[in-house]
């Protein structure tokens, strides 16, 4: 008897995910409500930001700066001062 609600709940849940993804895509990627990508987001800006992150950033808990977001860089290296 518990299989009957599952036949209704699972499709409703999946369809709600599909509808929410559709609205997200329309608003975020296809700019349904207008807007543009800022002109400051250039290739040069990205390269400078990555370089700054790789140089290290001081932490409050340590005197030694570490690379920001080491998980995405997969290196876990400490930056020499």
N, C-alpha and C positions, 0 to 999 in steps of 0.2 A: 504494500500500500504506500510505502514511502517513495517508490519509483515514480509515481505520478507527479508529485511536486517537482522532482528533478527534471522531468520532461518539460516543465514550464520555466523553472528557474534558470537552468543552464542556458537555454537559447536567449532568454531575456537578458541575462548577464552579458553574454557574448555580443548581443546586438547593442547593448548600451556602451560597451567598449568600442565597437565599430563607429557608432554615432559620435562618441566623444573624440575619437581619433580624427574623424572627418572634420569636426569643428576646429580642433587644434590645428590641423593641417591648413585649413582655410584661413584661419586667423594668423598663424605664425609664419607659414612658408609662402602662402600665396597672397599675403597682405590684403585680406578682405576688407579690413577697416582702414587701409591706407598705411602710410609709413614707408620708410626706406632704410637701407643699411647705412649707418653713419659713414661719412666720407673719411673719417680717421681710421677706419679699419682697412688698412692697406697691407700689402706684403711686407713693406719696410717696417711698419709698426709691429707686425707679428714677429719678424726676425729680431727686432730690438727687445721685445718683451721676452722671447725665449732666451735670448742672451742674458738678460738681467736675471731671469729665474735660474739659469745655469751657474751664474756667478755666485749665487748664494744669498741668503737673507738671514739676518740675525734673528734669533729666537729669544723670547723672554726667559726661558728655562735653561738656556745654555749660553756660554760665551762664544762658542764656535758656530759660525753660520752654516746652515745646511741647505741643500738644494730643495727648492719648493716643489712639492708634489712628486716625491721620488718614486712613488708607485707607478705613475704613468711613464716615467723615464727608465724604470727598471735598472737603476744603477746603485742607489743607496750610498752614494759617495759623500764624504764630508768635504767641504771646500776649505782649502788651506788659506790661512790668513796671510 
